[in-house]
Amino acid sequence: MSKLDELIAELCPEGVEYKNLDEIGIFFSGLSGKSKNDFSNGNAKFVTYMNVFSNLSIEKEINDFVKIEKGERQNTIKYGDILFTGSSETPEESGMSCVFMQETKDPIYLNSFCFGFRLSNSNILLPDFSKYLFRSEDLRKQIIRTASGVTRFNISKAKMGKVRIPIPPLPIQQEIVRILDTFTELEAELEAELEAELEARKRQYEYYRDKLLTPVEQYGKWLLNGKKIEWKKLRDVAEFKNGFAFKSSLFKMNGLPIIRITNINNSNVDLLDVKYFNPFDYQENMKNYEINRGDILIAMSGATTGKIGYYNSELTAYLNQRVGKFIAKSNIVNNRFLFHFLISKTKEIYYLAGGGAQANLSSNILMEKMLIPIPPLSEQERIVAILDRFDALCNDLTSGLPAEIEARRKQYEYYRDKLLTFQEAKA
């Protein structure tokens, strides 16, 4: 029997007490009445939205400032307060929590898109225990159910008050914190090693990709791996389709998925945060904007211009405005060869669009100006076989290093949730 089992058997053999949040504390709001100018030359520290969203706890020095006038009435935060993000684009990202772990004499404020929770009795929950508890699967499910909205989801504090949490005796909380702190430290070390290896593999992939896809000139001829090749304009080897201007006001909670530029990540198309639409809301033939497995997509505007993604899902999706797709002419170019080539040219494409945060890519300019070397199809297939092995190792979430990193995270979440699940004591 572990020490934790012994403590549970000794201190709460019949189960653990559960309480609603509104029974054990109060909620308070973040900053109010602030303009953009108040954050450009501030005199007081405040906790940002991303600081809350990204961390289990806030222990490091805060370097974000807001202007607070003398006598101004604003809520401040203190050691042990539990902070939450108040809104997000998806319910799943709403109400993310962290615990404020600093002892400070200076007032610290909270972002206006966040809110805090303060225990009436600070001795019932250890701050270190709270940082794990409120990120556990059961608590996240309860918190997500308090969010409502259409294009942006907001947490209801009234509903948050009914979220039920376990309150085990402090010795049990201390032992769980000890276990999770140790496990977290070990996981962080292992993940750092895997991330370092993954980064090395990516550099190796880029090296071989550029070597395999960069022709050299010899005796007035362009050669790729010793074989004579010709250059063609992108428009001669592929067709291009632009996306459709879906109306954000008509986005749905379910329906047919829309792929936006934000869904193109790390050479893949991410379906974790897609919007949906009802085809009956539009007059157009939506088949013109279909995305199917194997399609190569490109972001056409903003700082993401030039990002390439390979659509690898069996689910039919649809192109949003400022997302384009390439349709390879299979008698000239292998689809995966085209994909690897475009990945190698993302910087050139970005600058072709003008660069900067407001970059805007013209499909006509891209298809006319971008040249691609075209070796024989058999040589393209050989190059693809090599690069696909590297790509899977670097980017495939079902195999290789990304899969191992994800498995480590799932393992940690499993043990965390198991440790934070208690039998509820009968009233």
N, C-alpha and C positions, 0 to 999 in steps of 0.2 A: 504494500500500500504506500502511495506517495505521501509526501508531507501535506499536499493540498487535500487529498482524500481524508487524511487524518483530521485536518482542521474542519472540514465539512462535517465529518461524523461527530466531532466533538461540539462544534458551535452551532450547527444548524441541521441536525439529522432529519428534521421534518420538512426541510425546505427553506428557501430564502424569501424574505419579505420583498414585495413589489410595491412601488408607489407611482402615481401619476406625477409628471413634472410639476404641475400646478399645485401639488400638495407639499412640495419640498423646496420651492424657490420662486423667483419672479423673473420675467423677461424684461429686457430693456433695449431701447433702440440705439442705433448708431447715430452718427452726425446728422444734423438737420440744418436746412437753410444755407448750405454752402454753395458757392459758385466756383467755376473753374479757376478763377484768379486766386481763390483762397488756398489753393494747393501749389501755387507757384513760388510763394515766398512765405512759408509757414514758420511759426514759432513754437509749435507743439507737436509731439509725435503722435502718429495714429497708425493703426493696424489696417493694412489694405485687404481688399477682397481676396486677392490671390494668395496672400499670406495665410489667410484662414483656409482657403480652398486646398492649398497644397501641403499643409503640415498637420501632423498630429498635435503638436504643441508649439508655442511660441516662446522660445528661450533665448534666442540670439538678439543682439542689439537691433533696435528698430531705427531705420534711416529714412522714414517717410514722414513728411511734415505737413501740417495744416495751420492756417492762421486762425487763432482764437482770440477774440477781443476780451478785454478786462470786463469781468462781470457777466460774461456770456454763459448761459445755462446750457450745458451739454453733458450727456452721460459719459462717465469715465469708466475704465475697466480696471480690475485689480486681480491679484494672484488668485488662481483657482476658478475664475470665470470661464464658462464654456461658451465659445463663440460659434456662430452659425452664419453661413452665406444665406441671404434672404431670397435670392432669385437666381434663375439660370435659364438657358435656352431649352433645357430638357428636365423632366422631373427627376431623372436619375442623378443629376448633378446638383440638385437643389438641397439646401440644408446640410451641406458638408460642414463638419465640425472640427474645431481644434480647442485646446485648453491654453489659457494664458498662464505662463509659468514664471513670470518675472515679479520680483519684489522691487518696487520702485517708489520713490518719494514724489517724482514728477507725475503729473496727470497724463494718462495715455487715453487716446480716443479711438473710436471704432468707425470704419468705413460706413457710409450711409446705406449701402446695399447689404449690410450685415446687421445682425442683432445678437444680443448676449443673453445668457441665463446665469443667475447668481443664486447659489444655495442659501436658504435661510439659516441652515446650520452647516457650516463648512466642514464639520467633523464627520459627516455621514458618508462622504465620497472623497477618496484621495484623488487629487488632480491627475496623478499618473495613471490611476485606474480609469478615470473619466475619459482620458485621451484614447484609450483602447475601446472602452465600452461604447461610446457614441459612433464609432466607425465599424462596429460589429454588424453582421448581416441582419440580425433581428431588428436592431435599432434603425439601421438604414431603411429597411422596409417600412417601418412605422413612420419615419420622417418623410419618406417619399410620398406616402399617402396623404400627407398634409398639404402637398403642393397642388395648385390649380392654375390653369391658364390655357392659352392657345398658342401664341408664338413665343411667349415668355412665361415661365412658371414661378409663382410666388408662394412662399411658405405662409400658412396661416398660424399666427401665434396662439389663437384660441384652440386650434386642433393640436398644435404642438404641446399644449398644456395637458392633453390627454394621453400623450406618449408614456408608456409604462416601462419603468426600468427596475432591474433587480438592485437591491441594496444589501449585499452580503456583509458580514462582520468585517471590520478593518483588517484583522490578521489574514483573512482569506484574500481580501483585496491586495494586501502587501505581497502575498505569495504569488498571486496571479501576475502582478506587475513584475516581480523578480523573474518569473518564467518567461514572460513576453519580452522583457527588456533583453534578456540573454538570447532568446530566439531571434529577436529583431536584429541584434548586433551581428550574430552569426550569418543571418540571411543577407544582411547588408554587405558583409565581407565577400560572401559567395557570389552575390549578384554583381558586385564591383568587378570581381575577377572575370565573370562571364561577359559583362559589358566591355571590359578591356579587350577580351579575346574577340568579341563581336566587332569592335571597332577595327582591330587588326585585320579581321577577315574582310571587312568592307573595303579597307585600303587595298588589300590584295585583289579583291574583285575589280576595283576601279583600275588597278594597274593592268591586269590582264585584259579587261574590257577595252581600255584605250589602246593597248598594244595590238589586240586582235582587230580592232575597228579603225585603226589609223593607217591609211595607205602610205607608202613611201614612193618617191620618184626615182627611177633608175633608167638611164639611157633613154630619157624622154618618154618613158611609159610609167603609168601608175600601177604599182603592184601591191597586193594584199596577200601576205604569206606566200610570196613568190609567184602569185598568179596575176596575170594582167586583168585589170578591171576598168570599168568606165564609171563616170560620175553621172548621176541623173538628178534633175530637180525633184523635190519631194512630190510635187503634183503629178509627176510622171510615174510614180511608183505606188501612190496611194490616193484615195479620195478623202475628203474632209467634210465632216458634218458639224454645224453649229448647234448649240442648245436652244431651248425655248424659254421665253420670259415668263416663267410661272409667277403668279402673284402671291406674295408672302401672306396676304390677308386671307388667301384660300388654302393655306397649308392645313393639313388634317393630322389627327392623331394616328390614323391608319389609312390604308388605301394603297396606291402605287407609289413606290419610292422614287425620290428625286435626288440625283447626285449633284452636289454643289462643289465649288472649288475647295471648300474646307474638308471635303471627304477624300481628297487626294493626298495621301500621306506615305512617305517612304517607299515610293514606287508602287504602292498598292492603292486600292480604293476601299476606304474604311466605311462600313455600314453601321457603325455604332451610333452615329448621330445623323440620321437621314430625316428629311421631311417627307411628307406624303401628300398626295393630291387625289381628287376624284375626277376621272376623265370627263364626266358629264358636266363639269364646271367650265369646260372649254369647247370651242367649236372646231379646233384644229384636229388633223389626223395625227394622233400621238405616236403612231407607228414610226413616223419619220424621226422620232427622237429616242427610239429604243436603244438601250445598252444591253448587250448580251455577253456571256462569258467569252473571254479572249479579246474583247475590245480594248484599244489603247486610248486613254483619255488624257487631256491636257488642260491645265488651268490657263485661262486667257487674260486675266486682269489682276491688278493689285500686286502686292509683294509676293504672291504665290505664282505669278506668271512663269510659265515654262515648266512647272512641276508636272511630271508624267506619272500616270497610274495605270496599272494593268487590272482590268476587271476580271475577278476570278470566282464569281458567284454564279450559281445556276438561276438565281432570281433575276427576272427581267426588271431593269430600272430605266430611268429616263433622264436625259441630259437637261440640266438647268442652263439658263443663260450664262454666258462666259465660261462654259465648259464645252470643249470640242472633242470629237473622236476621229481617229484615223481608221480607214478601211484599206488594208494592204491589198494590192493587186497580186494575187498569189502566184501568178505565172512569172512575176518579176522579183518579188521580194518576200521572204519568209516573215510572217507576222512577228515572231519573237525576235528576229534579227532587227526589224524595224524598231521594236520596243527598246532593245538594248542600245541601238544607235541613238534614239531620241533621249534616253536617259543620260547618255554621255554628252548631250548637247544642251542641257537645261540652262546653263549659264549663257551660252550664245543666244538661245531663244529669248531669255529674259532681256538681254541687251538689244536684241532685234526689236523688242517691244518698247524700247525707250528707257528701260530701267526705272528705278525709283519706286516709291510706294504706289504711285498712280500709273504704273506700266499698263499698257493696253495693247494687246497683240492683235494684229490684223491677220486673219487666216490667209488672205490673198498674198500678203507679203511673205508670211511663213512658207507657204507652199511654193512660192516663186524663188525666194532667196536661199532657202536651205537646200544644200546639195548633199547627196548621200552616195557613198561608194557601193556599187552593186557587183559583187563577185558572183560566180555561178551558184545556183541554188544548192548544189551539193556542198559547196564550201560554206555557204551561209548556215546550212544545217549543222555542219561540224562545229562552227563557231558558237552557234546557239547551244549545242549540247554542253560545251565547256562552260559558258557563261550562266546557263540555267542552274548548273550545280552550285556555282558560287552564289547565285541569287537566292536559291533555296536556303542555303546555309545562313545567309545574312538577313533574309526578309520573310521567309515562310513561317507563319505562326503555327503550322502543324508539324514542322520538322526543324532540325538544326538548332542553332543557339537561341533564336527568339522563343522557340517552343520550350527550351529548357529554362529560360528566364521566367516565362509565364508559369511553368510548372512550379518553380520555386515560390512564386507569389501566391499561387493557389494553395500550396502546402501551408504557407504561413497563415493565410486567411482561414483555412480549415481548422488549424489548431487554435487560433485566436478565438474563433466562434465557438469551438468546443469548450474552451476554458470559460467563456463568458455566458454559457447557457446553464441555467439553474432551474431546479425544481421549485415551483412557487409554493410557499407555505400556505396552508389552508387558513382562512380567516377565523 
